[in-house]
């Protein structure tokens, strides 16, 4: 069960990048109606956060879980998927099976580094509850959960191990098509980004397409758990706002000393309804690197930068009838490689904007031993950007 004595700290609404900087150009494609991962049809998301203030007996706890369902029936109908490791100081379970088959039959759960185990168990607990053999009570299927992490130990008593499997079960049960909650939410609750408070962010793009001779549209969307980088490298639309803010702050040396040892990771989840095969999805996942680099990430030695992309276009049956002979029971549509550029561009743009939204959605946070990380100051950002927009 989820631990008791947890103080829920309300997350107030904060402007997203398009609200705060309406003149900022972030690519040439329009957003989806929610500008969120859930703009992709069938995709569902749920976030849970735990915030416990420091007391005489406990250090501060700030952590959580983000649960992403490629579709409600993820168990019986898989998706094609692929991933890319930009830098490997991190974990994404199930990646070997994605390499082997290119098929995702699992939720994607994001959390902190010490909570991969309970989240992994939570996916199993849900699957056993729903899909164990009702007659025998036994499990007669195979499943490799996909769980990814970034490290929140600067702002979270990570050793308290407060994440439990039932949180993942609840996340799968309650996942919805609502806009993704951003900032200090879900697995991003205790994360930092580019020297400021970081966390969860999302964005989407809609692209005109031609499908079997008819006009169509495809959506590409990104969700980030941003926990990486240094203030000096932060850029918005190419403007070096981090360096400019440092120059304006008299106490920058002390602040830099306080957090100089902290350099974490980023997980990016890209979803699309474009019909892509696994190799194309690996290529799509790579384009998250472009969005990350625009904001100021460059993949430090200790940063776990792992990106996964999946397509909801096809429903891959879990257990078609076994046969030693090759059988063909369905045909799948695939985007031609020579026409894939718009999808690549959209993935980069959505990743970039999702990181901005994570930064702008975050709020100041206090962690163990009185540590405090400030959110990006909106007024200072606007003042700097007005010089360039």
C-alpha positions, 0 to 999 in steps of 0.5 A: 500500500502507498505509505501513510503520513504523506503530505500532498502539496498542490501543484498550481497551474503555470504557463506553458512556453507558448503562453509565456513566449508566444513569439517564440518559434518552435518548428513549423508544424502545428500542435495537436489540440492538447499539445500533449502526448495524449494527442496521439489516438489511444495513448493514455497517461497517469501521474502520481506524486509523493511530497513529504516535508522534512521533519525531525524524524524524516528527510524530505521526500519528493518523487513519483510515477508516470504511467504511459499506456500505448493503448488501453489493451496494451497486453493483447495488442502490442505496438511497434517500438524502437529505442535509442541510447544517447548516453547509457548511465541509466536504465530502461528495462525490456530494451533487449526484447525491443531490440529482438522483436520491435514489439511493445507489450507493456506500459512505459513507466517512469520513476526514480532510480531506486524504484525501478523494482517496485514499478516493474512488479506493479506491471506484473501485479496488474497483468496477473490480476487481469490476465491470469488463467481464470480456471487454474489461477496460473500465469501462462504468458510472457511479459517484459515490463518497460520501466525507465528512471532518472535520479532524484536524490538531490531533492528526494530521500531516495533511500526511503523507497516510498514508491510501491507496486500498487501505485503502478496498478493504480496508474494503469487503472486510472490512465486517461487521455487528459493533458499530461500534468507538467512540472513537479509531477509523476516520475519528474516530481523531484527532478532538476533540469539545466540548473533549475527545477525540472520534471515532466513536460509534453508537446505534440505536432500534427503533420499532413500526410498522404495515405494510399492516395488520400489526404491524412494527418499524423500526430507525433508527440513527446513526453520528457522526464527532464533531469539533466544539464547545467544552467550555463548551457540553457537556451530558449530558441537559441538564446543563451538565457542560462548564461545571461541569467548567471551573469545577472546573479550576484550569488551565482558562484555559491549557487553553482557550488551547491549543485555542481555535483548534480548532473542527471538524465533524461527519458524521452517517450515519443508516440505517433499514429504514423505507421512506422516499423521498428527500425523507423521508430529507432530512427524517430527516437534518435531525433529526440537528441536534436530537441535535447541539444537545442535546449542545452543537453549534450550527454555528459558521462553520468547522464542516462539519456534514453529515448523510446518511440512507439506507433499505435498504427498497428495492433500486433496480436500477442498470441496468434496461433503457433505454427512451425511454418511461416504464416501471414495473417495481417498486412501492415502499412509503412511510411516510405523512408523517403517521405519520413523527414517531417516525422523526424522534424516533428519529433525534434520539435516536440522534444524541445518544446516538452523540455521547455514545458517541464521547466516552466511548469516546475516550482521551487522545491526543498529537499533533504538537508535543507537543499532547495532548487529554484524554478526558472524565473518566468519574469527574468526569462521574458525580459531576456527573450524580449530582446530577441523576439 
